[in-house]
């Protein structure tokens, strides 16, 4: 590819009068000014203009100076800040004016010069630094060049005689006949680089960029060396016989006699070859590179970066174009760089896309902020709904027609469809995806529907989406996907249409194989709705089909639903549905923990009606009835909020004797309840369980009373004598012995109640012994506390003239004082610390500890504590100075 454009700058036309001796030896360029040094010792001054309206260069000859009759001009160097042109001719340096080419007599020649270099970093406003290497010597002289004088400020001895010399600041890059090395003339440090076996004409040591040199190393390797001896770029393999090299980043140009080879520093590959004839040297500038030959001068101008990148893209070398752009981004405006960089990344993604490298393509598309509609528009039958959208992707040479591919190679096209799915779902949350949500969701809808991916389709339409409703409804009706159509209506907020669509499926007005639990979905949807009008519209239909499922509309609502139904509203519709009403009341009582009497009473009434209806039915399910009675009995026992009288009135004439007994017991009519269980239910076990359950949590006296009542009921009939004996023998601890002996018939023998008497007496003796043991333990605990009290209070407090108050640090001179529980003494008036103190007299032990609190004096006199002055051994609170 072409990275530089060659153009002829100067060419000497033969005069035709004999042999033409003109030959260009060297060149110096500054801006539009060109200085040519010839083999005949002449310096020619040219200006080059390249107006934007002209394709060819315009060269004008300004002046010429003949240095002497013979001898070639070896080197020309301009110092623009001083208007000096340094000329190396005849072994000496002469200074000319840059514009008039007149010699400056104030600056005498520097003789015996082999090489010289101007340090660019040493150029200042009024001076410049010149490095001069003397012929046949290892000495290098450092000159300070001014407008009208120069002076040698330093001489540096090198390890070997230089062949080539380049300078960057105080660092000299020196090439000798067999090696390269760096030498800092300020610090005198020398760094050996590497050896070489090149001929003198192939040795290269030139400046390139800031702080870097380009060298021709062993094996014709172009080496890049920094001032510190390191390299930031890998070497470039140059052609054999290279005579000169120059760098115009990111390219390095290698000059041979008949051609210029241009390599990329970034990937070390040859990019372009420019043919020349009898080439001598390369002269780089910031804008271009000049090629110097015997008879002409050519300029190599870099192709604009955008054109290079477009050329690389056309050749599908996008990675190379990206690398080039990233390394040269400083040459472009920020906005231009961003646009070009994104375009490159997306183009690279398109190439990967058509190569079926889908993972890499997806990453590149997202990284490059590619408009998702660009990809959607590539697929056949995929809608792009945005009217203002126009595809703008860069065409690539390996592009495929996906419509043709879908007809001729379906498996491959399936892979492209899978990529579209992955890409759209991943790009949707990004900033680029948020700009065209309707196109993305509609494309995914179309993709899932056509591919028969029911699960993905339902998930898409049941969540928040931006599908085009008009298009999607028509497609779903065409494919008979009515359940999905309802999900779409629901996600769009059209709940009425959604439920109505699902009802048609349930009633078999339309067939939809995609979902078999539509009815349950209707119930779930209604339970989560906050629109009461829609719920009232469809709740009758649901309850008519299934009361147990329909009640979930009212019991499985979301916790955050602020439009929940109050019970009174629900009762109005559930009165016609007894099963649903019972389930709703169970929800209120058991889950919502309602404490309203009405709810509990209604639930019990509902149980009673269902049980009585079931008992009246000859074909009733006994297990279901028993389960219902168990629930009723549990509720009667556990609830304390129902109207017991009302419930009893409902079941008084029925065969629900256990329930009657529980209702009577709630009103305290235990004897009547037990009579119902014994005489009507004829269930002695139920009567005994009633006693235990009723007395649970009550005192012993109540337990003995209720068991005695049951015993008396048994004794009223001769048929229950055995039951009475069993009751006594099984529950001796629940009876009071003396009360039982009073009610027992005189006709009973001792043998009948012997077991009861033994068990009862054993329990009585055990209780008496336990009470005695508890009393003894209490006495021991009291003695222990009294001992601790005595040990804590019987100690003396020694007070002498050296004792001071802990609070005010003054002496204790009075007869009364306070003592802290921790032992410190203080005045009675110093009571800022809210602690308890013991008050005592000098040389008297405190009688009572600080933790004894009483409203009466604990001494034997037992007076009131109101007068603290008369009772020195009292406990006081220093926070209020009142007697406790």
C-alpha positions in Angstrom: 0.0 0.0 0.0 1.0 3.6 -0.5 1.9 5.4 2.7 4.0 8.2 1.1 3.4 10.1 -2.1 6.6 11.0 -4.0 6.9 14.3 -5.8 9.9 15.9 -7.7 11.1 19.0 -6.0 14.3 19.9 -7.9 16.0 18.5 -11.0 19.0 20.0 -12.9 18.4 19.8 -16.6 21.6 19.1 -18.6 22.8 22.1 -20.5 23.8 20.1 -23.6 27.3 21.7 -23.8 29.6 18.9 -23.0 29.8 16.9 -19.9 27.5 18.0 -17.1 29.6 18.0 -13.8 26.7 19.0 -11.6 26.1 16.6 -8.7 24.2 17.1 -5.5 26.2 16.2 -2.4 23.9 17.2 0.6 20.7 19.0 1.4 19.4 21.1 4.3 15.7 22.0 4.7 14.0 24.5 6.9 10.3 25.3 6.2 10.1 26.3 2.6 13.8 26.9 2.3 16.1 24.4 0.7 19.9 24.6 0.7 21.7 22.3 -1.7 25.4 21.5 -1.4 27.1 20.4 -4.6 30.1 18.4 -5.4 31.7 21.5 -7.1 31.7 23.4 -3.7 28.6 25.6 -4.4 25.7 26.3 -2.1 22.4 27.0 -3.8 19.4 28.5 -2.0 15.9 27.5 -3.2 12.3 28.1 -1.9 9.6 25.6 -2.5 5.9 26.6 -2.6 3.0 24.1 -2.9 -0.2 26.1 -3.1 -3.3 24.0 -2.4 -4.7 24.9 -5.8 -1.8 23.3 -7.7 -0.9 19.7 -7.9 2.8 20.3 -8.7 5.5 21.9 -6.7 6.8 25.4 -7.5 10.5 25.9 -6.9 12.3 29.2 -7.1 16.0 29.8 -7.1 16.9 32.6 -4.6 20.7 32.6 -4.4 23.9 30.8 -4.9 27.4 31.0 -3.3 30.5 29.4 -4.5 32.7 28.3 -1.6 35.8 27.6 -3.7 37.0 26.3 -7.0 36.9 22.6 -6.0 35.9 20.4 -3.1 32.5 19.1 -2.3 30.1 20.5 0.3 30.1 17.8 2.9 27.2 19.0 5.2 24.8 21.9 5.6 23.0 22.7 8.8 20.8 25.7 9.5 20.3 27.4 12.9 17.2 29.5 12.3 17.2 31.3 15.7 20.6 32.9 14.6 19.9 33.0 10.9 23.1 30.9 10.5 23.9 28.3 7.9 26.8 26.1 8.8 28.8 24.7 5.9 31.3 21.9 6.2 33.7 22.4 3.3 37.4 21.8 2.8 37.8 20.4 6.3 36.4 23.5 8.0 33.1 25.0 9.1 32.1 28.3 7.6 29.1 30.3 8.7 26.8 32.0 6.1 23.7 34.1 6.4 20.7 31.9 5.8 19.1 34.3 3.4 21.9 36.3 1.7 24.4 33.5 1.8 27.0 36.1 2.8 29.9 34.9 5.0 30.0 36.3 8.5 33.5 37.6 9.1 32.9 37.8 12.9 32.7 34.1 13.0 36.0 32.7 11.8 36.3 29.2 10.3 36.7 26.2 12.6 39.5 24.2 10.9 40.3 20.5 10.9 36.7 19.4 11.2 35.7 15.8 10.4 32.1 15.8 11.6 29.8 18.2 13.4 26.3 18.2 14.8 24.0 20.8 16.3 22.2 19.8 19.5 18.6 20.8 19.1 17.9 20.8 22.8 20.9 23.2 23.2 19.4 25.8 20.9 18.3 28.9 22.8 17.1 32.4 21.8 20.6 33.8 21.3 22.9 30.8 21.1 23.2 27.2 20.0 25.4 24.2 21.0 27.7 22.9 18.3 29.5 19.5 18.6 32.7 19.3 16.4 34.8 16.2 15.9 38.4 16.9 14.7 40.0 14.9 12.0 42.5 12.2 13.0 41.8 12.8 16.6 39.5 11.3 19.3 38.6 14.7 20.7 35.2 16.3 20.4 34.9 20.0 21.0 31.7 21.7 22.3 31.1 25.2 21.0 28.7 27.9 22.1 27.5 29.6 18.9 26.2 33.2 19.1 25.1 35.7 16.5 28.5 37.3 16.2 30.9 34.9 17.9 31.5 31.3 19.0 33.6 29.9 21.7 34.8 26.5 22.6 33.4 25.7 26.1 34.5 22.1 26.5 36.6 19.3 24.9 35.7 15.7 25.3 37.9 12.7 24.7 36.1 9.7 23.1 37.2 6.1 23.4 37.6 5.8 19.6 37.7 8.1 16.6 34.1 8.8 15.4 32.9 7.9 11.9 29.4 9.4 12.4 28.0 11.7 15.1 24.5 12.7 16.3 23.6 14.9 19.3 20.6 15.2 21.5 21.2 17.6 24.4 24.3 16.5 26.2 24.1 13.0 24.8 26.3 12.0 21.8 25.6 9.0 19.7 28.9 8.0 18.2 29.5 5.4 15.5 33.0 4.1 15.1 34.4 1.7 12.6 33.3 -1.3 14.7 30.8 -0.2 17.4 28.1 2.2 18.5 28.1 3.9 21.9 26.5 6.8 23.8 28.5 9.4 25.6 27.2 12.2 27.9 29.7 15.0 27.6 28.3 16.6 30.8 28.5 13.6 33.1 31.3 11.9 31.1 29.4 8.6 31.2 29.8 6.2 28.3 27.3 3.4 27.4 28.4 0.8 24.9 25.5 -0.3 22.7 26.6 -3.0 20.3 29.4 -4.0 17.8 29.0 -4.1 14.0 30.9 -5.2 11.0 29.5 -2.7 8.5 31.3 -0.8 5.8 31.8 3.0 6.3 29.1 3.8 3.8 26.6 1.6 5.6 27.0 3.0 9.1 24.0 5.0 10.2 23.5 7.1 13.3 20.7 9.6 12.9 18.4 11.5 15.2 14.7 10.4 15.0 12.0 11.9 17.2 12.5 13.2 20.7 15.3 11.6 22.5 15.9 8.7 20.1 18.4 7.6 17.6 18.1 5.2 14.7 21.1 3.0 14.0 22.1 0.3 11.5 22.9 -2.7 13.6 24.4 -6.1 13.0 22.6 -8.0 10.2 21.1 -4.8 8.9 18.8 -4.5 11.8 17.4 -1.0 12.2 17.8 -0.3 15.9 16.0 2.4 17.9 17.9 3.6 20.9 16.9 6.2 23.5 19.4 8.5 25.3 19.4 6.2 28.3 20.4 3.2 26.2 17.0 1.5 26.1 14.6 1.0 23.2 10.9 1.6 22.9 10.4 -0.2 19.6 11.5 -3.6 18.3 14.2 -3.6 15.6 13.2 -3.5 12.0 14.9 -5.8 9.4 16.4 -3.4 6.8 17.6 -4.5 3.3 21.2 -5.2 2.6 23.3 -2.3 1.5 21.3 0.3 3.2 23.1 3.7 3.0 20.8 5.9 5.1 17.7 5.8 7.3 15.2 8.3 8.5 12.1 8.1 10.7 8.8 9.7 10.0 6.7 8.0 12.7 5.3 5.4 12.5 7.5 4.6 9.5 11.2 4.1 9.0 12.7 4.7 5.6 15.7 2.8 4.4 17.7 4.2 1.5 19.5 2.0 -1.1 21.2 3.2 -4.2 18.2 2.5 -6.4 15.2 2.5 -4.0 13.7 3.6 -0.8 12.1 0.9 1.4 9.4 2.1 3.8 8.7 -0.1 6.9 6.2 0.3 9.7 7.7 0.6 13.2 4.5 -0.8 14.6 4.5 -4.2 13.0 8.0 -4.2 11.3 6.5 -5.0 7.9 7.5 -3.5 4.5 4.7 -1.1 3.4 6.0 0.6 0.3 9.0 0.8 -2.1 9.9 4.0 -4.0 12.4 3.6 -6.9 15.2 6.2 -7.2 18.4 6.6 -9.2 21.9 7.2 -7.7 20.5 8.0 -4.2 22.7 9.7 -1.7 20.8 10.5 1.5 17.5 11.1 3.2 16.6 14.4 4.9 13.6 14.1 7.3 11.5 17.1 8.3 8.3 17.4 10.4 6.1 17.4 7.3 7.9 15.0 4.9 11.1 13.3 3.9 13.4 14.4 1.1 15.4 12.0 -1.1 18.7 13.3 -2.4 20.1 11.9 -5.6 22.9 13.0 -7.9 20.7 15.2 -10.1 17.4 15.6 -8.3 15.6 16.0 -5.1 12.3 14.2 -4.4 9.9 14.8 -1.5 7.9 11.9 0.1 4.8 13.3 1.7 2.8 11.0 4.0 -0.6 10.0 2.9 -3.2 11.5 5.2 -4.0 9.2 8.1 -7.6 8.8 7.2 -6.7 7.7 3.7 -4.2 5.2 5.1 -6.9 3.8 7.4 -9.5 3.5 4.7 -7.0 1.7 2.5 -6.3 -0.8 5.3 -10.0 -1.3 5.8 -10.5 -1.9 2.2 -7.8 -4.6 2.3 -9.6 -6.1 5.5 -6.5 -5.2 7.6 -8.6 -3.6 10.3 -6.5 -4.6 13.2 -3.5 -2.9 11.6 -5.6 0.2 11.0 -6.7 0.2 14.6 -3.1 0.0 15.8 -2.1 2.8 13.4 -4.9 5.0 14.6 -4.2 4.5 18.3 -0.6 5.3 17.9 -1.2 8.4 15.9 -4.3 9.7 17.7 -2.4 12.8 18.7 -2.4 13.9 15.0 -6.2 14.1 14.9 -8.8 16.3 16.6 -10.4 14.5 19.6 -13.8 14.3 18.0 -12.4 13.1 14.7 -10.4 10.4 16.5 -13.4 9.2 18.4 -15.6 8.9 15.3 -12.9 7.2 13.3 -12.0 4.9 16.1 -15.7 3.8 16.5 -16.1 3.4 12.8 -13.0 1.2 12.7 -14.1 -1.0 15.5 -17.5 -1.5 14.0 -16.0 -2.2 10.6 -13.8 -4.8 12.3 -16.9 -6.2 13.9 -18.6 -6.5 10.5 -15.7 -8.4 9.1 -15.8 -10.8 12.0 -19.5 -11.0 11.7 -19.3 -12.2 8.1 -16.5 -14.6 9.0 -18.9 -16.1 11.6 -16.6 -15.1 14.5 -19.7 -14.1 16.4 -18.3 -13.7 19.9 -15.6 -11.3 18.7 -18.1 -9.5 16.5 -20.5 -8.9 19.4 -17.8 -7.5 21.6 -16.6 -5.1 18.8 -20.1 -3.9 18.0 -20.8 -3.1 21.7 -17.3 -1.5 22.1 -17.8 0.7 19.0 -21.3 1.8 20.1 -22.8 0.4 16.9 -26.5 1.3 16.4 -28.3 -2.0 16.8 -30.6 -1.1 13.9 -27.6 -1.5 11.6 -27.5 -5.2 12.4 -31.3 -5.6 12.5 -31.5 -4.1 8.9 -29.2 -6.8 7.6 -31.7 -9.6 8.4 -34.6 -10.4 6.1 -38.1 -9.8 7.4 -36.7 -7.9 10.4 -38.5 -4.6 10.9 -36.8 -1.3 11.6 -39.5 0.9 12.9 -37.7 4.2 13.2 -38.6 6.3 10.2 -35.5 8.5 10.5 -33.0 5.6 10.4 -30.7 5.2 7.4 -28.0 2.4 7.4 -24.5 3.9 7.5 -22.2 0.9 8.1 -19.0 0.7 6.0 -19.3 -1.9 3.3 -16.8 -4.7 3.6 -15.6 -7.0 0.9 -16.6 -10.3 2.6 -20.2 -9.2 3.1 -22.9 -11.9 2.6 -26.6 -11.6 1.6 -28.4 -13.0 4.6 -31.6 -13.4 2.6 -29.9 -15.7 0.1 -28.2 -17.5 2.9 -31.5 -18.2 4.6 -32.7 -19.9 1.5 -29.6 -21.9 0.6 -27.9 -22.6 3.9 -30.4 -22.7 6.7 -28.0 -24.2 9.4 -25.5 -21.3 8.9 -28.4 -18.8 8.9 -29.5 -20.3 12.2 -26.1 -19.3 13.6 -26.7 -15.7 12.4 -30.1 -15.7 14.1 -28.5 -16.9 17.4 -26.0 -14.1 17.1 -28.8 -11.5 16.7 -30.5 -12.8 19.8 -27.4 -12.6 21.9 -26.3 -9.2 20.5 -29.7 -7.5 21.0 -30.2 -8.8 24.5 -26.7 -7.7 25.5 -26.8 -4.3 23.8 -30.3 -3.5 25.2 -29.2 -2.2 28.6 -26.4 0.0 27.1 -26.7 3.7 26.3 -26.8 2.9 22.6 -29.5 0.3 23.1 -31.7 2.7 25.1 -32.1 5.0 22.1 -34.0 2.4 20.0 -35.7 0.1 22.5 -38.8 -0.4 20.3 -36.7 -1.7 17.4 -34.8 -4.0 19.6 -37.8 -5.5 21.4 -39.8 -5.8 18.2 -36.9 -7.6 16.5 -36.5 -10.0 19.4 -40.3 -10.6 19.3 -40.2 -11.4 15.6 -37.1 -13.6 16.0 -38.6 -15.7 18.9 -42.0 -16.0 17.2 -40.6 -17.2 13.9 -38.2 -19.6 15.5 -40.8 -21.1 17.8 -38.9 -20.2 21.0 -42.0 -20.0 23.2 -40.3 -19.6 26.5 -38.1 -16.7 25.4 -41.1 -15.1 23.7 -43.3 -15.3 26.8 -40.5 -14.0 29.0 -40.0 -11.0 26.6 -43.7 -10.0 26.4 -44.5 -10.7 30.1 -41.8 -8.2 31.3 -41.5 -4.5 30.7 -41.0 -4.1 26.9 -41.3 -1.7 24.1 -42.7 -4.0 21.4 -44.8 -2.4 18.7 -48.3 -3.4 19.8 -50.0 -3.1 16.4 -47.4 -5.3 14.6 -47.2 -7.9 17.4 -50.9 -8.4 17.9 -51.4 -9.2 14.2 -48.4 -11.7 14.2 -49.6 -13.4 17.4 -53.2 -13.8 16.1 -51.8 -15.2 12.8 -49.7 -17.8 14.7 -52.7 -18.4 17.2 -50.5 -17.6 20.2 -53.4 -16.2 22.3 -51.8 -16.8 25.7 -48.8 -14.8 24.6 -51.1 -12.2 23.2 -52.6 -11.9 26.7 -49.1 -11.5 28.2 -48.4 -8.7 25.7 -51.6 -6.9 26.6 -50.8 -7.3 30.3 -47.2 -5.9 29.9 -48.7 -2.9 28.0 -51.1 -2.2 30.9 -54.2 -3.5 29.0 -55.3 -5.9 31.8 -58.9 -6.2 30.7 -57.9 -7.3 27.2 -55.4 -9.7 28.6 -57.8 -11.5 30.8 -60.5 -11.5 28.2 -58.1 -13.2 25.8 -57.2 -15.9 28.3 -60.9 -16.5 29.1 -61.5 -17.3 25.5 -58.7 -19.9 25.7 -60.2 -21.5 28.8 -63.7 -21.6 27.3 -62.3 -23.3 24.2 -63.3 -20.5 21.9 -59.7 -20.6 20.6 -56.9 -23.2 20.8 -53.5 -22.3 22.2 -51.0 -25.2 22.7 -48.5 -22.9 24.4 -49.9 -22.9 27.9 -52.0 -25.5 29.7 -52.5 -23.6 33.0 -54.3 -20.5 31.7 -56.9 -20.6 34.4 -54.3 -20.5 37.2 -52.6 -17.6 35.4 -55.9 -15.7 35.3 -56.3 -16.2 39.0 -52.7 -15.1 39.7 -53.1 -12.0 37.5 -56.3 -11.0 39.2 -54.8 -11.4 42.7 -52.0 -9.1 41.7 -54.1 -6.4 40.1 -54.8 -3.1 41.7 -57.8 -2.3 39.5 -60.9 -3.3 41.5 -63.3 -2.7 38.6 -61.5 -5.3 36.5 -61.5 -7.8 39.4 -65.2 -7.4 40.0 -65.7 -7.9 36.3 -64.2 -11.4 36.2 -64.3 -12.7 39.8 -67.8 -14.3 39.3 -66.6 -16.2 36.3 -63.6 -17.5 38.2 -65.6 -18.5 41.2 -68.2 -20.3 39.1 -65.4 -22.5 37.6 -63.4 -23.2 40.8 -64.3 -21.7 44.2 -61.1 -22.9 45.8 -58.9 -21.3 43.1 -61.0 -18.2 42.9 -60.6 -17.3 46.6 -56.9 -16.9 45.9 -57.8 -13.6 44.2 -58.5 -12.2 47.7 -56.0 -14.1 49.8 -52.8 -14.1 47.7 -52.5 -10.4 47.0 -49.2 -8.6 47.0 -48.1 -7.0 50.2 -47.6 -3.7 48.5 -51.1 -3.6 47.0 -52.8 -0.6 48.4 -56.2 -1.4 46.8 -56.9 -4.6 48.7 -60.5 -5.5 49.5 -62.0 -5.0 52.9 -63.8 -8.1 54.2 -67.2 -6.6 53.9 -66.7 -6.1 50.2 -65.6 -9.7 49.8 -68.6 -11.0 51.8 -71.0 -9.4 49.4 -69.8 -11.6 46.5 -68.9 -14.7 48.4 -72.4 -15.2 49.9 -73.3 -17.2 46.8 -70.2 -19.4 47.1 -70.1 -21.2 50.5 -66.8 -23.0 49.8 -65.1 -19.9 48.9 -66.6 -18.1 51.8 -65.3 -20.7 54.2 -61.8 -20.5 52.8 -61.8 -16.7 53.0 -62.9 -16.8 56.6 -60.2 -19.3 57.4 -57.8 -16.9 55.8 -59.0 -14.0 58.0 -58.9 -16.0 61.2 -55.8 -18.2 60.7 -53.5 -16.1 58.5 -54.6 -12.5 59.1 -55.3 -13.2 62.8 -58.5 -11.3 62.8 -59.9 -10.6 66.3 -63.4 -9.6 65.1 -66.1 -11.6 66.7 -68.1 -11.6 63.4 -65.3 -13.3 61.5 -64.8 -16.1 64.0 -68.6 -16.6 64.5 -69.1 -16.7 60.7 -66.4 -19.2 60.2 -67.8 -21.5 62.9 -71.3 -21.1 61.5 -69.9 -22.0 58.1 -68.3 -25.2 59.5 -71.5 -26.1 61.3 -73.7 -25.7 58.2 -71.3 -27.8 56.0 -71.2 -30.5 58.7 -74.9 -30.6 59.2 -75.5 -30.7 55.5 -73.0 -33.5 55.1 -74.6 -35.5 57.9 -78.0 -35.1 56.3 -76.6 -36.5 53.0 -76.7 -40.2 52.7 -73.8 -40.2 50.3 -71.5 -38.0 52.4 -67.8 -38.5 52.7 -67.2 -39.6 56.3 -63.5 -38.7 56.2 -64.2 -35.2 54.9 -66.9 -34.7 57.6 -64.5 -35.9 60.3 -61.8 -33.5 59.1 -64.3 -30.7 59.1 -65.5 -31.5 62.7 -61.8 -31.6 63.8 -61.3 -28.1 62.4 -64.5 -26.9 64.1 -63.5 -28.3 67.5 -60.0 -26.9 67.2 -61.4 -23.5 66.4 -64.0 -23.7 69.3 -61.2 -24.5 71.7 -58.6 -22.0 70.5 -60.7 -19.0 69.7 -62.0 -16.6 72.3 -63.6 -14.2 69.9 -66.8 -16.0 68.8 -70.3 -15.7 70.2 -70.6 -18.9 72.2 -74.4 -18.5 72.9 -75.2 -18.0 69.2 -73.1 -21.1 68.2 -74.7 -23.2 70.9 -78.2 -22.2 69.7 -77.3 -23.4 66.2 -76.1 -26.8 67.3 -78.3 -27.4 70.4 -80.7 -29.6 68.5 -78.0 -31.5 66.5 -75.9 -34.5 67.2 -72.7 -32.3 67.6 -72.5 -33.0 71.3 -68.7 -32.4 71.6 -69.1 -29.0 70.0 -72.1 -28.3 72.3 -69.9 -29.1 75.3 -67.1 -26.8 74.2 -69.6 -23.9 73.6 -71.1 -24.4 77.1 -67.6 -24.5 78.6 -66.7 -21.1 77.0 -69.6 -19.7 79.0 -68.4 -21.4 82.2 -71.2 -24.0 82.2 -68.8 -26.9 82.8 -71.2 -29.2 84.6 -73.7 -28.9 81.8 -71.0 -29.5 79.3 -69.8 -32.6 81.1 -73.3 -33.9 81.3 -73.7 -33.5 77.5 -70.5 -35.5 77.0 -71.4 -38.2 79.5 -75.1 -38.6 79.0 -75.7 -37.6 75.3 -72.3 -38.2 73.6 -71.6 -41.1 75.9 -67.9 -40.6 75.5 -66.1 -40.9 78.8 -62.7 -40.3 77.1 -64.0 -37.0 75.6 -65.3 -36.0 79.1 -61.9 -36.6 80.7 -60.1 -34.8 77.9 -62.5 -31.9 78.4 -61.5 -31.6 82.0 -57.8 -31.7 81.2 -58.1 -29.1 78.4 -60.3 -26.8 80.4 -58.1 -26.8 83.4 -54.9 -26.3 81.4 -53.1 -23.2 82.7 -55.5 -22.8 85.7 -54.7 -23.3 89.4 -54.9 -26.6 91.2 -58.2 -25.7 93.0 -60.0 -25.3 89.6 -58.6 -28.5 88.3 -59.8 -30.4 91.5 -63.2 -28.7 91.2 -63.8 -29.7 87.5 -62.7 -33.3 88.0 -64.9 -33.5 91.1 -67.8 -32.3 89.0 -67.2 -35.1 86.5 -67.0 -37.6 89.3 -70.3 -36.5 90.7 -71.9 -36.8 87.3 -70.6 -40.4 87.1 -71.9 -41.1 90.6 -75.4 -39.9 89.7 -76.0 -43.1 87.6 -75.2 -46.6 88.5 -74.2 -47.3 84.9 -71.1 -45.1 85.4 -69.6 -46.7 88.5 -66.8 -48.3 86.6 -66.1 -45.0 84.8 -65.9 -43.2 88.2 -63.4 -45.7 89.6 -61.3 -45.5 86.5 -61.4 -41.7 86.7 -60.1 -41.8 90.3 -57.4 -44.3 89.7 -56.1 -42.6 86.5 -56.1 -39.1 87.9 -55.4 -39.2 91.7 -53.4 -36.0 91.6 -56.3 -34.1 90.2 -58.6 -34.7 93.2 -58.8 -33.3 96.7 -58.9 -36.4 98.9 -61.2 -34.9 101.5 -63.7 -33.7 98.9 -63.7 -37.1 97.2 -64.4 -38.9 100.5 -67.3 -36.7 101.1 -69.0 -37.5 97.8 -68.3 -41.3 97.6 -71.3 -43.5 98.3 -71.2 -45.3 101.7 -71.8 -48.5 100.0 -68.4 -48.6 98.3 -65.9 -50.9 99.9 -62.3 -49.9 100.7 -61.1 -52.3 98.1 -62.7 -50.3 95.3 -60.9 -47.0 96.2 -57.8 -48.5 97.7 -55.6 -47.7 94.7 -56.9 -44.1 94.6 -56.3 -43.6 98.3 -52.8 -45.0 98.2 -51.9 -42.7 95.2 -53.5 -39.7 96.8 -51.9 -40.2 100.1 -48.5 -40.7 98.4 -49.0 -37.4 96.6 -50.0 -35.6 99.8 -47.0 -36.8 101.7 -44.8 -35.9 98.7 -46.2 -32.4 98.6 -45.7 -31.9 102.4 -42.1 -33.0 102.2 -41.4 -30.8 99.2 -42.8 -27.8 101.0 -40.6 -28.6 104.0 -37.5 -28.9 101.8 -38.3 -25.6 100.1 -38.6 -23.9 103.5 -35.3 -25.3 104.7 -33.6 -24.1 101.5 -35.1 -20.6 102.1 -33.8 -20.6 105.7 -30.3 -21.5 104.5 -30.4 -18.8 101.8 -31.5 -16.3 104.5 -28.6 -17.3 106.8 -26.2 -16.9 103.9 -27.3 -13.4 103.3 -27.1 -12.5 107.0 -23.6 -13.8 107.2 -22.6 -11.8 104.1 -24.2 -8.7 105.8 -22.3 -9.2 109.0 -19.0 -9.7 107.2 -19.5 -6.6 105.1 -20.4 -4.2 108.0 -18.2 -5.2 110.9 -15.1 -3.1 110.2 -13.6 0.0 111.7 -12.9 3.3 110.1 -9.8 5.1 111.3 -10.0 8.9 111.1 -7.2 11.1 112.2 -6.0 14.6 111.5 -4.4 13.6 108.2 -7.7 12.4 106.7 -9.0 14.7 104.0 -12.4 14.8 102.1 -12.2 12.9 98.8 -14.3 15.6 97.1 -13.0 19.0 98.4 -9.6 17.8 99.7 -10.2 19.6 103.0 -9.6 18.0 106.4 -12.4 16.0 108.1 -12.8 18.1 111.3 -16.4 17.4 112.1 -17.9 14.5 114.1 -20.0 13.3 111.1 -18.9 12.1 107.7 -19.9 10.0 104.7 -18.2 6.9 103.5 -18.4 5.6 99.9 -18.9 1.9 99.3 -15.4 2.0 97.7 -13.9 3.3 101.0 -13.4 7.0 100.4 -14.5 9.5 103.1 -16.1 12.8 102.4 -18.0 15.7 104.1 -21.8 15.4 104.4 -22.1 18.6 102.4 -19.9 17.4 99.5 -22.6 15.4 97.8 -22.1 16.0 94.1 -21.4 12.4 93.3 -24.7 10.5 93.0 -23.4 7.4 94.9 -24.6 5.9 98.2 -22.5 6.6 101.3 -22.5 5.3 104.9 -22.8 7.9 107.5 -20.8 7.3 110.7 -18.9 8.9 113.6 -15.2 9.0 114.3 -13.8 5.7 115.5 -17.2 4.0 115.1 -17.7 1.1 112.6 -20.5 1.7 110.1 -23.3 -0.6 111.1 -25.1 -0.9 107.7 -23.8 -1.5 104.1 -24.5 0.8 101.2 -26.6 -1.8 99.4 -29.3 -2.0 102.2 -32.3 0.2 101.2 -35.2 0.6 103.6 -37.7 3.3 104.7 -37.1 2.3 108.3 -33.9 2.3 110.3 -32.5 -1.3 110.2 -31.3 -1.0 113.8 -33.1 -2.5 116.8 -34.6 0.9 117.6 -36.4 0.9 114.2 -37.2 4.7 114.2 -38.1 6.8 111.2 -35.3 8.0 109.0 -36.6 11.5 108.6 -34.2 13.1 111.1 -30.6 12.2 109.9 -29.0 14.2 112.7 -30.3 12.0 115.5 -29.5 8.7 113.7 -25.9 8.8 112.6 -26.0 5.2 111.3 -28.4 5.7 108.4 -28.1 5.2 104.7 -28.3 8.5 102.7 -28.3 9.4 99.0 -25.7 12.1 98.4 -27.4 13.2 95.1 -30.4 14.6 97.0 -29.1 14.4 100.6 -32.4 12.9 101.7 -32.7 9.9 103.9 -33.7 6.7 102.2 
